[in-house]
């Protein structure tokens, strides 16, 4: 099976500009491709996961990835998939986020010996002269065509700022710049980026002539069976930074995916052989739980390493299967500072541990019978405990079937 055929078999490809040419480049290790990541936070998240895995797959096949961090485009903000304008960030915040992205990407991409590149579009976008840009690039874009783009259409009702309207031009200019500087012949991105990517291929052809070969391919968005983007929880995004989403919580996110989504996620995100995955397609019932464990372990290993994946799996089994090592459970420390009149109540414990967002939410959890402490249901929302109650190995506080944490003392 060729590299391109495997991408198709895994369900990763959404749209391509010229399939035959893209096959030729990808299958023969001739693709110099880029994917852009705007540093809108100080960590990558599950929404970036598909792109990072694709970069890794193609690099393993001999192709050269360019990871473009949008230090310049982040000054504008991508309107794609948005119903409102993104919050403006300072240069200092953007630069901090750029450094965080660089560190995380190295877990997926080998940047040694010229095998890959990492560039920041701030290096060329921030020095552009506005009038020169209008003359050189603006004349290549039709406003009528831009307004038909999906990324703009969904914003027209609530209002699209002129700032955001420029985003397509900036992204297209990135491709033009990378094509000239580094011989970048392909751009990959999420399916919601199609219009912006076509803008880049068209700009290259109009500026450099019809023989300038530049191609685009979009990656299937990671959606669940309900058509919603995966990677979100009630408490927010699932981050790749262990300080924002612990390896255990990352593991649990994938362990708890819906039955209808598990095989799709294994196929699209893991590096398990397709033959092995095909054999799992017929799994049902308890075997699906085994498939979820495989998915969670493989993805946690990719992001956090095998040791952390093993710890997360052991911790989950300790709670849900009455086996494994409870020492690896996530913990929450309580101290004298948390006490009121020598004790801490159950609502404070739920909020401090992150199992509930507010005391009122915690109270609902208790009164609805969804809270246990060391296996015993807590029915009184006024229940309180001393530090001695959590001495030694601590006690496991659980909310619902799948949310838990061990309460320990300092």
N, C-alpha and C positions, 0 to 999 in steps of 0.2 A: 504494500500500500504506500502510495506517495505521501509526502508531507501534506500537500493540499487536500488529498482525498481523506486523510485522517482528520483534518480540520472540519471538513464537511460532515464526516461520520460522527464527530463529536458535537455537531450542531452549533459550531462557533461562528460560522460565516452568515452574515445577513445580506449584504449587497456588495457587488464589485463593479468596477468600471470596465474592465477588460479581462474576462476570466482566463482566456488562453495565455495572455502575456503574464498575468499574475501567477498562474500555475508554473510557467517556465521559470520565472524568477525565484519563486519560493522553493520549488522542488530541486533546483540546482544551486541553492545557496547564494544566489546573486541579488537577493533583495537587501537594499539598504533602506530600512524603514523607520519611521518615527511614530511615536504615540505621545500626545501632549497631556500633561497633568497640571492643572492650575492649582497653585498652593493656597487654597482657600481655608485650610486648617493646618494644625501642626502635626498631623498624621494622615497617612493614607488610610482608606477604609475599604470595606468589602466591595463597594462600588468600583474600586480600582483593580480589584483582584483578578477579574477576567483578563484585563489588558496586561497585567504583569505576567500572568500565566502564559498568555499568547506570546509575549516577548521571549519568555524562557523557552517555550517550545521551538520557536523559529530560530533562536540562537543555537539551540542544540542541533538544529539541522544545517548549521553553517551560515545562516543569514546574520546580518549585522544590525542590531537595534540601536536607535538613537532615542534616549529618553529625554524629551523636551519638557523642562519645567517652566511653567508660564509666569515667570516673575514680571513680565511686561503685560501680558493679557489679563493677569489678575488685577491689574490697575483699572481695568474696564469692567470685567465681569461678564461671563457667558450667560446669555438669556435663554439658552436651550433648556427645555424642561422646567422653566420657571414661570410662575404667574406674577412674580413681583421682582423688583430690582434687588440685586445682591448688595449686601452691606459693603461700603467702601472700606478698604484696609490701608493702613499706612505702609510706607516702604519698609520700615523696620519690622513690622509684623510679617510682611511677605518674605523678606529675607530670612527671618527665623524659620518660617515654614519650609522654605526652599531647602535649608540645611537638614531639617527633619526628614524630608522626602528622600534626599540623597542617601542618607543612612539606611532607610528602610528598603529602598530599591536594590541595594547591594545583596539582599537576601535572595533575590530572584534573578538578577542579571550579573553576568561576569564582565566587569569593566576592565579586567587586566589585559595587557598586551594588545591593545587596540581592538579587542573583540566587541566592544560596544562604546558608545559615547553618551555623555550626559551634558546637555547644554541648557542654557537659560535664555529665553527670548528677550529678557530685559537687556541683554548685551547688544541687541540691534534695534529693538523697538523704541527704547527710551531715548535714543539719539536721533530718531527720524525728524526731519524738518517737515512741518505740516504742509506747507505749500508744495514742496517737492513731492511729498507722498501723494497729494491730490493729483498732481500732474502725471506722476509715474504710474500710480496704481489705481487711483480713483476713476480714471477714464476707462478702465477695463471692466468696470462693474455696472450692470444695469440695475437701477433702483427698482424697476418693475419686477425683475427676476428675484431680487433680494426679498421683496415683500411677499412673494409667493412661497418663500422658504418656510418650512414647518416651524423652525425655531423662532421665527418672527411672528407668524400668523397667530399663534396662541397668546401673544402678548398684546396684540393690537387693540383688543377691547379695553384693557385696563391702562394701556398707554406704554409705549416703547420709547425710552429716552434715546436721544441722538448718540449719547455715549455708548450705549449697548449696541446701537445700530452699526457701529464701527467694528464690532467684534469679528464679524465674518471677514472683513478686510484684513484685520490683524492676523487671524489664523491663516488666511490664504497667503499672506506675506511670509509667514513662518516657513511654509512649504517651499515657496519661491527662494527664500534665503538658504534653506538647507539643501535644496537641489543644486544651487550654484556652489555653495561652500564645500559640501561633503558628498556630493553625488547621490543624495537621498532620492530614491526613485519611487517610494511608496509611502503613503500615510494610512495608518490604521486608527480606528477610533470607534466609539460607541455608535449604535444605530441612530441616535439622536443628533449625531454630528454630520450626517450625510451632506447636507447643503453646504456647510462650511468646507468640507473636504473637496467637494466638486468645485467650489470657488478657487481652491488652491491649484487643482489640476488645470483649470481654465486659465488662471493667471499665468502659469508657467508657459502654457502654449502660446498665449497672446504676446507675452514678452520675449520669449526665446524661440518661437517658431513652431510649426506643426510637427517637426521631428523631435521635439523635446518630450520624451516619454516619461510621463508621471502618472501614477495609478493610485486608486483609493479603494480600501476595503473596510466595511464596517463589521463590527463584532456584535453578535446577538446580545441584547441586554439581558441581564440576569433577572428574570421575573419568576415569581412563584405561580402556582396553579390558578391564583385569582387575578393574575395580570399585574400585580404590584411589584415594584422593585424590591429585591432582596437586600438584606444588609441593614435593616432598621429594626429596632426593638422599641418597647415603650419608653425606655430611658434614653433613646437616641441611636446614633450610628454604631455599627460594630467596627471598631478601629483595629488597625494592625499594630499599633503601639501598645505594648503590654501594660503600660502605666495608665492607659485610657480604657482598654478592654483586656482584662487579665487572660492569660492563656486558657484558664479553666472556663471563663465565660465565653471565650471564642469557641472552644470545643463544644460547650453546651449549646451554643447557637446552632451549630451544624447538627448536633445530636438530636435536636428537637425540630428539625425541618419536617414539613408535612410528608406523609407517605407518598403523595402524588409528585413530590419534588425531588426525592432523594436520588433516584437513578439519573435524572437529568443533571443534577449537580455533580454526581460522581463522573459522569461522562464529560461534562464541560470543564470541570475544575481540577480533577486529579490527573496524575500521570500514570495511573494504572493502565496496563495493556487493554486494548479494546476487546480482545478475546475474553479476558477475565471479566470485563464489565458486561459483555453480551451474555455470559453464563449467569449473571446475577439478575437479568431482566425478568426472569420468571419467579423470583423470590416473592413470597407473600407472608403475611402474618408476622410471626416472631423473627423470621429471616430478614424482614425489612428493618427491624431494630438492629440486627447485625450489620446490615448495609449502612445504617446511619452511623454506627460506631466506626466503620471503616472510613466513611466520608469525613467524620469529625477528626479522626486520628490523622488521616493523610493531609488534611488542610492545616491542622494545627502544627504538624511537623514541618510543612512548607514555610509557614510564617514564623514559628517560634522555635523550631528545632525538635529533634526526636525526644530528647529528655523531657522537655516541657509537655510534649504531647502524651508521653507515657504517664507523667504525673497527673495530667488532667483526666486521662482515661481511668486511672486507678481511683482518683477521687470520686468520679461519677459512679463507678461500680460500687464503691464503698457505701454510697447512699442508696442507690437504686437496686443493687443486686446483692446486698448484704455480704459483700466480699471486697477485697482490695484494701488500699492503704488510706485510712481516714486522715492521716497526717498531711495529705496533699490537698485537703479541702481548702477553699478560700476562707480566710479568717477576718474577723472584725474584733479589734481590741477595745475593751472598756476599762476605764480607770476612775480614779477618785473624781476627776473633773466631770464625769457623766452622772454622778450621783446627786440626788436631791433627798435630803433628810436620810442619808445613809443607804439609799436604794436607787435603782433605775427601773422604770416601768417598761412594760412590754412594747408600748407605742414608741418610746424613745429608742429601744433596741431595733425595732423594725426600720425606723427612719435612719438611724446612724449606720446600720448595716447596708442601707441601700435597697432593702427589700420593699420599702414603701417610700413614696415621695414626700408625703406629709403625714402629720399625726391623724388627720381626719381620714386619710386613705388607710392608714394602719388600723384605725378603729374599725372601719368597715371590714377589713380583712379578718380581724378577730371575731367580730360579731357574726360574720357569715361562716365561721367555722373553718377558715382556711389557714390557720396558724398552729404550728406544733413546736414544742421545745423538747428536744431529745425524745421524740416519738409520742409525747403526750400533748393532746389538743389543749390549747389555751382558749378558754371560753370567757374569761373575765378581762376586759380591756384595762382594768385598773391593776392587774397583777404586776407585782414588782419583785426585784431580786437584788441580792447583795453581791459584792465582788466574790465572796466565798463560793457562791453558787456556780461560778464559772472557773474556779481554780482547777489546777491539774490539766486535764486534756480539753476542758471546756465543754460546751453543750452546742448541739446543732439546732439552729433556728431555721424553720422551714415555712415558706409561704406558698400555698398551692402545691402542685405536684412536682414542680421542676425548679423552684427558686429556693436556694438554701445557702447558709453560711454558718461557719462555726464561730461562736462567741467565746473569746478567751480574755484573760486578764493580762495586763502588762507585768 
